[in-house]
Amino acid sequence: MRELSTAIDHLAVEDPAEVPRAQLAEQLIELHWQMARLQAQIARRTAVRVF
């Protein structure tokens, strides 16, 4: 989880206005893909039942 937090911190300090448009488009696609993967893992963990 620490690596995920560090990656988000890195994105937070980056100024999107300074990123070239083509690179920004690639980042957005990748961010959406990674967000979907993260949401899937949240759903998996939410569905865990303790017996």
All heavy atoms as atom14 arrays in JSON, in Angstrom:
{
  "sequence": "MRELSTAIDHLAVEDPAEVPRAQLAEQLIELHWQMARLQAQIARRTAVRVF",
  "atom14_mask": [
    [1, 1, 1, 1, 1, 1, 1, 1, 0, 0, 0, 0, 0, 0],
    [1, 1, 1, 1, 1, 1, 1, 1, 1, 1, 1, 0, 0, 0],
    [1, 1, 1, 1, 1, 1, 1, 1, 1, 0, 0, 0, 0, 0],
    [1, 1, 1, 1, 1, 1, 1, 1, 0, 0, 0, 0, 0, 0],
    [1, 1, 1, 1, 1, 1, 0, 0, 0, 0, 0, 0, 0, 0],
    [1, 1, 1, 1, 1, 1, 1, 0, 0, 0, 0, 0, 0, 0],
    [1, 1, 1, 1, 1, 0, 0, 0, 0, 0, 0, 0, 0, 0],
    [1, 1, 1, 1, 1, 1, 1, 1, 0, 0, 0, 0, 0, 0],
    [1, 1, 1, 1, 1, 1, 1, 1, 0, 0, 0, 0, 0, 0],
    [1, 1, 1, 1, 1, 1, 1, 1, 1, 1, 0, 0, 0, 0],
    [1, 1, 1, 1, 1, 1, 1, 1, 0, 0, 0, 0, 0, 0],
    [1, 1, 1, 1, 1, 0, 0, 0, 0, 0, 0, 0, 0, 0],
    [1, 1, 1, 1, 1, 1, 1, 0, 0, 0, 0, 0, 0, 0],
    [1, 1, 1, 1, 1, 1, 1, 1, 1, 0, 0, 0, 0, 0],
    [1, 1, 1, 1, 1, 1, 1, 1, 0, 0, 0, 0, 0, 0],
    [1, 1, 1, 1, 1, 1, 1, 0, 0, 0, 0, 0, 0, 0],
    [1, 1, 1, 1, 1, 0, 0, 0, 0, 0, 0, 0, 0, 0],
    [1, 1, 1, 1, 1, 1, 1, 1, 1, 0, 0, 0, 0, 0],
    [1, 1, 1, 1, 1, 1, 1, 0, 0, 0, 0, 0, 0, 0],
    [1, 1, 1, 1, 1, 1, 1, 0, 0, 0, 0, 0, 0, 0],
    [1, 1, 1, 1, 1, 1, 1, 1, 1, 1, 1, 0, 0, 0],
    [1, 1, 1, 1, 1, 0, 0, 0, 0, 0, 0, 0, 0, 0],
    [1, 1, 1, 1, 1, 1, 1, 1, 1, 0, 0, 0, 0, 0],
    [1, 1, 1, 1, 1, 1, 1, 1, 0, 0, 0, 0, 0, 0],
    [1, 1, 1, 1, 1, 0, 0, 0, 0, 0, 0, 0, 0, 0],
    [1, 1, 1, 1, 1, 1, 1, 1, 1, 0, 0, 0, 0, 0],
    [1, 1, 1, 1, 1, 1, 1, 1, 1, 0, 0, 0, 0, 0],
    [1, 1, 1, 1, 1, 1, 1, 1, 0, 0, 0, 0, 0, 0],
    [1, 1, 1, 1, 1, 1, 1, 1, 0, 0, 0, 0, 0, 0],
    [1, 1, 1, 1, 1, 1, 1, 1, 1, 0, 0, 0, 0, 0],
    [1, 1, 1, 1, 1, 1, 1, 1, 0, 0, 0, 0, 0, 0],
    [1, 1, 1, 1, 1, 1, 1, 1, 1, 1, 0, 0, 0, 0],
    [1, 1, 1, 1, 1, 1, 1, 1, 1, 1, 1, 1, 1, 1],
    [1, 1, 1, 1, 1, 1, 1, 1, 1, 0, 0, 0, 0, 0],
    [1, 1, 1, 1, 1, 1, 1, 1, 0, 0, 0, 0, 0, 0],
    [1, 1, 1, 1, 1, 0, 0, 0, 0, 0, 0, 0, 0, 0],
    [1, 1, 1, 1, 1, 1, 1, 1, 1, 1, 1, 0, 0, 0],
    [1, 1, 1, 1, 1, 1, 1, 1, 0, 0, 0, 0, 0, 0],
    [1, 1, 1, 1, 1, 1, 1, 1, 1, 0, 0, 0, 0, 0],
    [1, 1, 1, 1, 1, 0, 0, 0, 0, 0, 0, 0, 0, 0],
    [1, 1, 1, 1, 1, 1, 1, 1, 1, 0, 0, 0, 0, 0],
    [1, 1, 1, 1, 1, 1, 1, 1, 0, 0, 0, 0, 0, 0],
    [1, 1, 1, 1, 1, 0, 0, 0, 0, 0, 0, 0, 0, 0],
    [1, 1, 1, 1, 1, 1, 1, 1, 1, 1, 1, 0, 0, 0],
    [1, 1, 1, 1, 1, 1, 1, 1, 1, 1, 1, 0, 0, 0],
    [1, 1, 1, 1, 1, 1, 1, 0, 0, 0, 0, 0, 0, 0],
    [1, 1, 1, 1, 1, 0, 0, 0, 0, 0, 0, 0, 0, 0],
    [1, 1, 1, 1, 1, 1, 1, 0, 0, 0, 0, 0, 0, 0],
    [1, 1, 1, 1, 1, 1, 1, 1, 1, 1, 1, 0, 0, 0],
    [1, 1, 1, 1, 1, 1, 1, 0, 0, 0, 0, 0, 0, 0],
    [1, 1, 1, 1, 1, 1, 1, 1, 1, 1, 1, 0, 0, 0]
  ],
  "atom14_positions": [
    [[0.81, -1.2, 0.0], [0.0, 0.0, 0.0], [0.86, 1.26, 0.0], [0.44, 2.28, -0.54], [-0.93, 0.02, 1.21], [-2.0, -1.02, 1.17], [-3.11, -0.7, -0.21], [-4.17, -2.07, -0.1], [0.0, 0.0, 0.0], [0.0, 0.0, 0.0], [0.0, 0.0, 0.0], [0.0, 0.0, 0.0], [0.0, 0.0, 0.0], [0.0, 0.0, 0.0]],
    [[2.03, 1.16, 0.61], [2.91, 2.33, 0.66], [3.31, 2.76, -0.75], [3.39, 3.96, -1.04], [4.14, 2.03, 1.5], [5.09, 3.23, 1.59], [6.16, 3.03, 2.61], [5.53, 3.1, 3.92], [6.0, 2.52, 5.01], [7.11, 1.84, 4.96], [5.38, 2.63, 6.16], [0.0, 0.0, 0.0], [0.0, 0.0, 0.0], [0.0, 0.0, 0.0]],
    [[3.56, 1.8, -1.64], [3.94, 2.13, -3.02], [2.8, 2.85, -3.74], [3.05, 3.79, -4.5], [4.33, 0.86, -3.78], [5.62, 0.26, -3.3], [5.92, -1.07, -3.95], [5.21, -1.45, -4.92], [6.86, -1.74, -3.51], [0.0, 0.0, 0.0], [0.0, 0.0, 0.0], [0.0, 0.0, 0.0], [0.0, 0.0, 0.0], [0.0, 0.0, 0.0]],
    [[1.58, 2.43, -3.49], [0.42, 3.08, -4.09], [0.33, 4.52, -3.59], [0.13, 5.45, -4.38], [-0.86, 2.32, -3.75], [-2.18, 2.93, -4.22], [-2.2, 3.11, -5.73], [-3.34, 2.08, -3.75], [0.0, 0.0, 0.0], [0.0, 0.0, 0.0], [0.0, 0.0, 0.0], [0.0, 0.0, 0.0], [0.0, 0.0, 0.0], [0.0, 0.0, 0.0]],
    [[0.49, 4.71, -2.31], [0.45, 6.05, -1.72], [1.54, 6.94, -2.29], [1.31, 8.11, -2.62], [0.58, 5.95, -0.2], [0.51, 7.22, 0.38], [0.0, 0.0, 0.0], [0.0, 0.0, 0.0], [0.0, 0.0, 0.0], [0.0, 0.0, 0.0], [0.0, 0.0, 0.0], [0.0, 0.0, 0.0], [0.0, 0.0, 0.0], [0.0, 0.0, 0.0]],
    [[2.74, 6.38, -2.45], [3.86, 7.14, -3.0], [3.58, 7.54, -4.44], [3.87, 8.67, -4.86], [5.15, 6.31, -2.92], [5.42, 6.04, -1.53], [6.33, 7.05, -3.5], [0.0, 0.0, 0.0], [0.0, 0.0, 0.0], [0.0, 0.0, 0.0], [0.0, 0.0, 0.0], [0.0, 0.0, 0.0], [0.0, 0.0, 0.0], [0.0, 0.0, 0.0]],
    [[3.0, 6.63, -5.22], [2.67, 6.93, -6.62], [1.65, 8.06, -6.7], [1.77, 8.97, -7.53], [2.14, 5.68, -7.32], [0.0, 0.0, 0.0], [0.0, 0.0, 0.0], [0.0, 0.0, 0.0], [0.0, 0.0, 0.0], [0.0, 0.0, 0.0], [0.0, 0.0, 0.0], [0.0, 0.0, 0.0], [0.0, 0.0, 0.0], [0.0, 0.0, 0.0]],
    [[0.66, 8.04, -5.83], [-0.35, 9.1, -5.81], [0.28, 10.42, -5.39], [-0.03, 11.47, -5.98], [-1.52, 8.71, -4.9], [-2.27, 7.52, -5.5], [-2.47, 9.89, -4.7], [-3.28, 6.87, -4.57], [0.0, 0.0, 0.0], [0.0, 0.0, 0.0], [0.0, 0.0, 0.0], [0.0, 0.0, 0.0], [0.0, 0.0, 0.0], [0.0, 0.0, 0.0]],
    [[1.17, 10.38, -4.42], [1.87, 11.6, -4.0], [2.67, 12.19, -5.15], [2.7, 13.4, -5.34], [2.8, 11.31, -2.81], [2.06, 11.02, -1.52], [0.85, 11.35, -1.44], [2.69, 10.48, -0.6], [0.0, 0.0, 0.0], [0.0, 0.0, 0.0], [0.0, 0.0, 0.0], [0.0, 0.0, 0.0], [0.0, 0.0, 0.0], [0.0, 0.0, 0.0]],
    [[3.31, 11.33, -5.93], [4.09, 11.79, -7.09], [3.18, 12.5, -8.1], [3.54, 13.56, -8.63], [4.8, 10.61, -7.74], [5.57, 10.97, -8.96], [6.75, 11.67, -8.93], [5.31, 10.75, -10.26], [7.18, 11.86, -10.16], [6.32, 11.31, -10.99], [0.0, 0.0, 0.0], [0.0, 0.0, 0.0], [0.0, 0.0, 0.0], [0.0, 0.0, 0.0]],
    [[2.02, 11.93, -8.35], [1.08, 12.55, -9.28], [0.56, 13.89, -8.73], [0.35, 14.83, -9.49], [-0.11, 11.62, -9.53], [0.18, 10.39, -10.37], [-1.02, 9.44, -10.32], [0.51, 10.77, -11.8], [0.0, 0.0, 0.0], [0.0, 0.0, 0.0], [0.0, 0.0, 0.0], [0.0, 0.0, 0.0], [0.0, 0.0, 0.0], [0.0, 0.0, 0.0]],
    [[0.39, 13.97, -7.43], [-0.16, 15.18, -6.82], [0.76, 16.38, -6.95], [0.28, 17.51, -7.06], [-0.47, 14.92, -5.34], [0.0, 0.0, 0.0], [0.0, 0.0, 0.0], [0.0, 0.0, 0.0], [0.0, 0.0, 0.0], [0.0, 0.0, 0.0], [0.0, 0.0, 0.0], [0.0, 0.0, 0.0], [0.0, 0.0, 0.0], [0.0, 0.0, 0.0]],
    [[2.07, 16.14, -6.97], [3.0, 17.27, -7.07], [3.28, 17.66, -8.52], [3.79, 18.74, -8.77], [4.33, 17.01, -6.33], [4.09, 16.81, -4.84], [5.08, 15.84, -6.91], [0.0, 0.0, 0.0], [0.0, 0.0, 0.0], [0.0, 0.0, 0.0], [0.0, 0.0, 0.0], [0.0, 0.0, 0.0], [0.0, 0.0, 0.0], [0.0, 0.0, 0.0]],
    [[2.92, 16.8, -9.45], [3.12, 17.1, -10.86], [2.06, 18.1, -11.33], [0.9, 18.0, -10.97], [3.01, 15.8, -11.67], [3.31, 15.95, -13.12], [3.24, 14.62, -13.85], [2.14, 14.03, -13.91], [4.27, 14.19, -14.35], [0.0, 0.0, 0.0], [0.0, 0.0, 0.0], [0.0, 0.0, 0.0], [0.0, 0.0, 0.0], [0.0, 0.0, 0.0]],
    [[2.47, 19.08, -12.11], [1.54, 20.06, -12.67], [1.07, 19.57, -14.03], [1.84, 19.57, -14.99], [2.23, 21.42, -12.79], [1.31, 22.51, -13.31], [0.13, 22.22, -13.6], [1.77, 23.66, -13.41], [0.0, 0.0, 0.0], [0.0, 0.0, 0.0], [0.0, 0.0, 0.0], [0.0, 0.0, 0.0], [0.0, 0.0, 0.0], [0.0, 0.0, 0.0]],
    [[-0.2, 19.14, -14.14], [-0.69, 18.62, -15.42], [-0.59, 19.63, -16.56], [-0.45, 19.23, -17.72], [-2.16, 18.28, -15.14], [-2.26, 18.17, -13.65], [-1.21, 19.07, -13.09], [0.0, 0.0, 0.0], [0.0, 0.0, 0.0], [0.0, 0.0, 0.0], [0.0, 0.0, 0.0], [0.0, 0.0, 0.0], [0.0, 0.0, 0.0], [0.0, 0.0, 0.0]],
    [[-0.61, 20.91, -16.24], [-0.49, 21.94, -17.28], [0.89, 21.94, -17.92], [1.06, 22.44, -19.03], [-0.8, 23.31, -16.69], [0.0, 0.0, 0.0], [0.0, 0.0, 0.0], [0.0, 0.0, 0.0], [0.0, 0.0, 0.0], [0.0, 0.0, 0.0], [0.0, 0.0, 0.0], [0.0, 0.0, 0.0], [0.0, 0.0, 0.0], [0.0, 0.0, 0.0]],
    [[1.87, 21.37, -17.25], [3.24, 21.32, -17.75], [3.53, 20.06, -18.56], [4.59, 19.93, -19.16], [4.23, 21.42, -16.59], [4.13, 22.71, -15.78], [4.51, 23.93, -16.61], [5.45, 23.85, -17.42], [3.84, 24.98, -16.46], [0.0, 0.0, 0.0], [0.0, 0.0, 0.0], [0.0, 0.0, 0.0], [0.0, 0.0, 0.0], [0.0, 0.0, 0.0]],
    [[2.6, 19.12, -18.55], [2.79, 17.84, -19.25], [2.33, 18.01, -20.7], [1.23, 18.51, -20.95], [1.99, 16.72, -18.55], [2.13, 15.41, -19.29], [2.42, 16.58, -17.09], [0.0, 0.0, 0.0], [0.0, 0.0, 0.0], [0.0, 0.0, 0.0], [0.0, 0.0, 0.0], [0.0, 0.0, 0.0], [0.0, 0.0, 0.0], [0.0, 0.0, 0.0]],
    [[3.16, 17.61, -21.66], [2.74, 17.69, -23.07], [1.43, 16.93, -23.3], [1.18, 15.9, -22.65], [3.9, 17.01, -23.82], [5.07, 17.13, -22.9], [4.51, 17.06, -21.51], [0.0, 0.0, 0.0], [0.0, 0.0, 0.0], [0.0, 0.0, 0.0], [0.0, 0.0, 0.0], [0.0, 0.0, 0.0], [0.0, 0.0, 0.0], [0.0, 0.0, 0.0]],
    [[0.62, 17.44, -24.21], [-0.72, 16.87, -24.42], [-0.72, 15.37, -24.72], [-1.54, 14.64, -24.18], [-1.44, 17.61, -25.53], [-1.95, 18.94, -25.1], [-2.8, 19.57, -26.18], [-3.26, 20.86, -25.72], [-4.45, 21.33, -25.95], [-5.3, 20.63, -26.65], [-4.81, 22.52, -25.49], [0.0, 0.0, 0.0], [0.0, 0.0, 0.0], [0.0, 0.0, 0.0]],
    [[0.17, 14.93, -25.57], [0.22, 13.51, -25.91], [0.53, 12.66, -24.68], [-0.09, 11.62, -24.45], [1.24, 13.25, -27.01], [0.0, 0.0, 0.0], [0.0, 0.0, 0.0], [0.0, 0.0, 0.0], [0.0, 0.0, 0.0], [0.0, 0.0, 0.0], [0.0, 0.0, 0.0], [0.0, 0.0, 0.0], [0.0, 0.0, 0.0], [0.0, 0.0, 0.0]],
    [[1.47, 13.13, -23.87], [1.83, 12.41, -22.65], [0.68, 12.46, -21.65], [0.41, 11.47, -20.98], [3.1, 13.01, -22.03], [3.58, 12.25, -20.82], [4.84, 12.87, -20.23], [5.46, 13.75, -20.81], [5.21, 12.41, -19.05], [0.0, 0.0, 0.0], [0.0, 0.0, 0.0], [0.0, 0.0, 0.0], [0.0, 0.0, 0.0], [0.0, 0.0, 0.0]],
    [[0.0, 13.59, -21.58], [-1.14, 13.72, -20.67], [-2.25, 12.74, -21.06], [-2.85, 12.09, -20.2], [-1.65, 15.15, -20.68], [-2.7, 15.52, -19.64], [-2.19, 15.28, -18.23], [-3.13, 16.96, -19.81], [0.0, 0.0, 0.0], [0.0, 0.0, 0.0], [0.0, 0.0, 0.0], [0.0, 0.0, 0.0], [0.0, 0.0, 0.0], [0.0, 0.0, 0.0]],
    [[-2.49, 12.61, -22.36], [-3.5, 11.67, -22.84], [-3.13, 10.24, -22.45], [-3.98, 9.47, -21.98], [-3.67, 11.78, -24.35], [0.0, 0.0, 0.0], [0.0, 0.0, 0.0], [0.0, 0.0, 0.0], [0.0, 0.0, 0.0], [0.0, 0.0, 0.0], [0.0, 0.0, 0.0], [0.0, 0.0, 0.0], [0.0, 0.0, 0.0], [0.0, 0.0, 0.0]],
    [[-1.86, 9.89, -22.61], [-1.39, 8.56, -22.22], [-1.55, 8.35, -20.72], [-1.97, 7.27, -20.27], [0.08, 8.38, -22.61], [0.31, 8.26, -24.09], [1.79, 8.2, -24.45], [2.64, 8.12, -23.54], [2.09, 8.23, -25.66], [0.0, 0.0, 0.0], [0.0, 0.0, 0.0], [0.0, 0.0, 0.0], [0.0, 0.0, 0.0], [0.0, 0.0, 0.0]],
    [[-1.22, 9.38, -19.94], [-1.36, 9.28, -18.48], [-2.82, 9.07, -18.09], [-3.12, 8.26, -17.21], [-0.83, 10.53, -17.79], [0.65, 10.63, -17.72], [1.11, 11.88, -16.98], [0.32, 12.76, -16.64], [2.4, 11.95, -16.72], [0.0, 0.0, 0.0], [0.0, 0.0, 0.0], [0.0, 0.0, 0.0], [0.0, 0.0, 0.0], [0.0, 0.0, 0.0]],
    [[-3.72, 9.8, -18.74], [-5.14, 9.67, -18.42], [-5.65, 8.27, -18.71], [-6.39, 7.68, -17.91], [-5.96, 10.71, -19.17], [-5.82, 12.12, -18.65], [-6.47, 13.11, -19.6], [-6.42, 12.24, -17.25], [0.0, 0.0, 0.0], [0.0, 0.0, 0.0], [0.0, 0.0, 0.0], [0.0, 0.0, 0.0], [0.0, 0.0, 0.0], [0.0, 0.0, 0.0]],
    [[-5.25, 7.73, -19.84], [-5.66, 6.35, -20.18], [-5.12, 5.38, -19.13], [-5.85, 4.53, -18.62], [-5.18, 5.98, -21.59], [-5.95, 6.8, -22.63], [-5.33, 4.48, -21.85], [-5.37, 6.75, -24.03], [0.0, 0.0, 0.0], [0.0, 0.0, 0.0], [0.0, 0.0, 0.0], [0.0, 0.0, 0.0], [0.0, 0.0, 0.0], [0.0, 0.0, 0.0]],
    [[-3.85, 5.53, -18.79], [-3.23, 4.64, -17.8], [-3.87, 4.81, -16.43], [-4.11, 3.83, -15.72], [-1.73, 4.91, -17.74], [-0.99, 4.0, -16.78], [-0.96, 2.54, -17.19], [-1.17, 2.23, -18.38], [-0.74, 1.69, -16.3], [0.0, 0.0, 0.0], [0.0, 0.0, 0.0], [0.0, 0.0, 0.0], [0.0, 0.0, 0.0], [0.0, 0.0, 0.0]],
    [[-4.16, 6.05, -16.04], [-4.79, 6.29, -14.74], [-6.17, 5.65, -14.67], [-6.53, 5.05, -13.65], [-4.89, 7.79, -14.46], [-3.6, 8.45, -14.01], [-3.75, 9.98, -14.02], [-3.18, 7.97, -12.62], [0.0, 0.0, 0.0], [0.0, 0.0, 0.0], [0.0, 0.0, 0.0], [0.0, 0.0, 0.0], [0.0, 0.0, 0.0], [0.0, 0.0, 0.0]],
    [[-6.94, 5.75, -15.75], [-8.27, 5.13, -15.75], [-8.15, 3.61, -15.67], [-8.93, 2.95, -14.98], [-9.06, 5.55, -16.99], [-9.72, 6.88, -16.82], [-10.86, 7.07, -16.09], [-9.36, 8.1, -17.28], [-11.2, 8.34, -16.1], [-10.3, 9.0, -16.82], [0.0, 0.0, 0.0], [0.0, 0.0, 0.0], [0.0, 0.0, 0.0], [0.0, 0.0, 0.0]],
    [[-7.18, 3.05, -16.38], [-6.95, 1.6, -16.33], [-6.57, 1.16, -14.92], [-7.12, 0.2, -14.38], [-5.86, 1.22, -17.33], [-5.44, -0.21, -17.27], [-4.22, -0.67, -16.87], [-6.21, -1.36, -17.6], [-4.19, -2.03, -16.95], [-5.4, -2.49, -17.38], [-7.51, -1.54, -18.05], [-5.87, -3.79, -17.6], [-7.95, -2.84, -18.28], [-7.15, -3.94, -18.06]],
    [[-5.66, 1.89, -14.3], [-5.22, 1.54, -12.95], [-6.34, 1.76, -11.93], [-6.47, 0.99, -10.97], [-3.97, 2.33, -12.57], [-2.75, 2.02, -13.42], [-2.38, 0.55, -13.43], [-2.59, -0.19, -12.48], [-1.83, 0.1, -14.55], [0.0, 0.0, 0.0], [0.0, 0.0, 0.0], [0.0, 0.0, 0.0], [0.0, 0.0, 0.0], [0.0, 0.0, 0.0]],
    [[-7.16, 2.79, -12.14], [-8.28, 3.03, -11.24], [-9.28, 1.87, -11.3], [-9.8, 1.41, -10.28], [-8.97, 4.35, -11.58], [-10.1, 4.71, -10.62], [-10.78, 6.36, -10.88], [-11.37, 6.25, -12.56], [0.0, 0.0, 0.0], [0.0, 0.0, 0.0], [0.0, 0.0, 0.0], [0.0, 0.0, 0.0], [0.0, 0.0, 0.0], [0.0, 0.0, 0.0]],
    [[-9.53, 1.36, -12.51], [-10.43, 0.22, -12.67], [-9.88, -1.0, -11.95], [-10.62, -1.74, -11.29], [-10.66, -0.07, -14.14], [0.0, 0.0, 0.0], [0.0, 0.0, 0.0], [0.0, 0.0, 0.0], [0.0, 0.0, 0.0], [0.0, 0.0, 0.0], [0.0, 0.0, 0.0], [0.0, 0.0, 0.0], [0.0, 0.0, 0.0], [0.0, 0.0, 0.0]],
    [[-8.57, -1.21, -12.07], [-7.94, -2.34, -11.38], [-8.06, -2.18, -9.86], [-8.33, -3.15, -9.14], [-6.47, -2.45, -11.77], [-6.28, -2.84, -13.23], [-4.81, -2.96, -13.58], [-4.22, -4.05, -12.83], [-2.98, -4.05, -12.35], [-2.18, -3.03, -12.56], [-2.52, -5.07, -11.67], [0.0, 0.0, 0.0], [0.0, 0.0, 0.0], [0.0, 0.0, 0.0]],
    [[-7.84, -0.96, -9.37], [-7.95, -0.7, -7.93], [-9.39, -0.92, -7.46], [-9.62, -1.55, -6.42], [-7.48, 0.72, -7.62], [-7.54, 1.14, -6.16], [-6.72, 0.2, -5.27], [-7.04, 2.57, -6.02], [0.0, 0.0, 0.0], [0.0, 0.0, 0.0], [0.0, 0.0, 0.0], [0.0, 0.0, 0.0], [0.0, 0.0, 0.0], [0.0, 0.0, 0.0]],
    [[-10.37, -0.45, -8.22], [-11.76, -0.64, -7.85], [-12.12, -2.12, -7.81], [-12.89, -2.56, -6.95], [-12.68, 0.11, -8.82], [-12.62, 1.61, -8.62], [-13.38, 2.37, -9.69], [-13.48, 1.93, -10.84], [-13.89, 3.53, -9.32], [0.0, 0.0, 0.0], [0.0, 0.0, 0.0], [0.0, 0.0, 0.0], [0.0, 0.0, 0.0], [0.0, 0.0, 0.0]],
    [[-11.55, -2.91, -8.72], [-11.8, -4.35, -8.7], [-11.25, -4.99, -7.42], [-11.89, -5.86, -6.84], [-11.17, -5.0, -9.94], [0.0, 0.0, 0.0], [0.0, 0.0, 0.0], [0.0, 0.0, 0.0], [0.0, 0.0, 0.0], [0.0, 0.0, 0.0], [0.0, 0.0, 0.0], [0.0, 0.0, 0.0], [0.0, 0.0, 0.0], [0.0, 0.0, 0.0]],
    [[-10.09, -4.53, -6.99], [-9.51, -5.08, -5.76], [-10.3, -4.64, -4.52], [-10.46, -5.41, -3.57], [-8.05, -4.68, -5.64], [-7.17, -5.3, -6.7], [-7.37, -6.81, -6.8], [-7.36, -7.52, -5.8], [-7.57, -7.3, -8.01], [0.0, 0.0, 0.0], [0.0, 0.0, 0.0], [0.0, 0.0, 0.0], [0.0, 0.0, 0.0], [0.0, 0.0, 0.0]],
    [[-10.82, -3.42, -4.56], [-11.67, -2.96, -3.45], [-12.93, -3.82, -3.4], [-13.34, -4.27, -2.32], [-12.02, -1.46, -3.63], [-10.77, -0.6, -3.4], [-13.14, -1.05, -2.67], [-10.94, 0.85, -3.81], [0.0, 0.0, 0.0], [0.0, 0.0, 0.0], [0.0, 0.0, 0.0], [0.0, 0.0, 0.0], [0.0, 0.0, 0.0], [0.0, 0.0, 0.0]],
    [[-13.52, -4.09, -4.55], [-14.72, -4.92, -4.61], [-14.44, -6.33, -4.1], [-15.25, -6.91, -3.37], [-15.26, -4.96, -6.03], [0.0, 0.0, 0.0], [0.0, 0.0, 0.0], [0.0, 0.0, 0.0], [0.0, 0.0, 0.0], [0.0, 0.0, 0.0], [0.0, 0.0, 0.0], [0.0, 0.0, 0.0], [0.0, 0.0, 0.0], [0.0, 0.0, 0.0]],
    [[-13.3, -6.9, -4.48], [-12.94, -8.24, -4.02], [-12.84, -8.28, -2.5], [-13.29, -9.22, -1.85], [-11.59, -8.67, -4.59], [-11.63, -9.1, -6.02], [-10.29, -9.62, -6.5], [-9.88, -10.79, -5.75], [-8.62, -11.07, -5.41], [-7.65, -10.26, -5.74], [-8.34, -12.16, -4.75], [0.0, 0.0, 0.0], [0.0, 0.0, 0.0], [0.0, 0.0, 0.0]],
    [[-12.23, -7.26, -1.93], [-12.05, -7.24, -0.49], [-13.35, -6.91, 0.25], [-13.57, -7.37, 1.36], [-10.95, -6.26, -0.11], [-9.59, -6.88, -0.37], [-8.51, -5.87, -0.68], [-7.23, -6.55, -0.89], [-6.89, -7.18, -2.0], [-7.74, -7.25, -3.01], [-5.72, -7.78, -2.11], [0.0, 0.0, 0.0], [0.0, 0.0, 0.0], [0.0, 0.0, 0.0]],
    [[-14.22, -6.16, -0.39], [-15.52, -5.85, 0.2], [-16.39, -7.1, 0.26], [-17.18, -7.27, 1.18], [-16.23, -4.75, -0.63], [-15.39, -3.58, -0.64], [-17.56, -4.38, -0.04], [0.0, 0.0, 0.0], [0.0, 0.0, 0.0], [0.0, 0.0, 0.0], [0.0, 0.0, 0.0], [0.0, 0.0, 0.0], [0.0, 0.0, 0.0], [0.0, 0.0, 0.0]],
    [[-16.21, -7.97, -0.72], [-17.03, -9.18, -0.82], [-16.59, -10.29, 0.12], [-17.29, -11.28, 0.28], [-17.02, -9.69, -2.25], [0.0, 0.0, 0.0], [0.0, 0.0, 0.0], [0.0, 0.0, 0.0], [0.0, 0.0, 0.0], [0.0, 0.0, 0.0], [0.0, 0.0, 0.0], [0.0, 0.0, 0.0], [0.0, 0.0, 0.0], [0.0, 0.0, 0.0]],
    [[-15.44, -10.14, 0.76], [-14.92, -11.19, 1.65], [-15.85, -11.31, 2.86], [-16.2, -10.32, 3.5], [-13.48, -10.88, 2.11], [-13.04, -11.87, 3.18], [-12.54, -10.92, 0.92], [0.0, 0.0, 0.0], [0.0, 0.0, 0.0], [0.0, 0.0, 0.0], [0.0, 0.0, 0.0], [0.0, 0.0, 0.0], [0.0, 0.0, 0.0], [0.0, 0.0, 0.0]],
    [[-16.22, -12.54, 3.15], [-17.1, -12.8, 4.3], [-16.32, -13.52, 5.37], [-15.58, -14.47, 5.09], [-18.29, -13.65, 3.88], [-19.14, -12.95, 2.86], [-20.37, -13.75, 2.54], [-21.01, -13.11, 1.41], [-21.57, -13.76, 0.41], [-21.56, -15.07, 0.4], [-22.12, -13.12, -0.59], [0.0, 0.0, 0.0], [0.0, 0.0, 0.0], [0.0, 0.0, 0.0]],
    [[-16.5, -13.12, 6.57], [-15.86, -13.78, 7.71], [-16.86, -14.72, 8.33], [-17.95, -14.35, 8.69], [-15.4, -12.73, 8.77], [-14.76, -13.43, 9.94], [-14.45, -11.73, 8.12], [0.0, 0.0, 0.0], [0.0, 0.0, 0.0], [0.0, 0.0, 0.0], [0.0, 0.0, 0.0], [0.0, 0.0, 0.0], [0.0, 0.0, 0.0], [0.0, 0.0, 0.0]],
    [[-16.46, -16.02, 8.42], [-17.36, -17.03, 9.0], [-16.9, -17.4, 10.37], [-15.81, -17.46, 10.75], [-17.38, -18.29, 8.12], [-18.03, -18.03, 6.8], [-17.28, -17.76, 5.65], [-19.42, -18.05, 6.68], [-17.88, -17.53, 4.43], [-20.01, -17.83, 5.46], [-19.25, -17.57, 4.33], [0.0, 0.0, 0.0], [0.0, 0.0, 0.0], [0.0, 0.0, 0.0]]
  ]
}
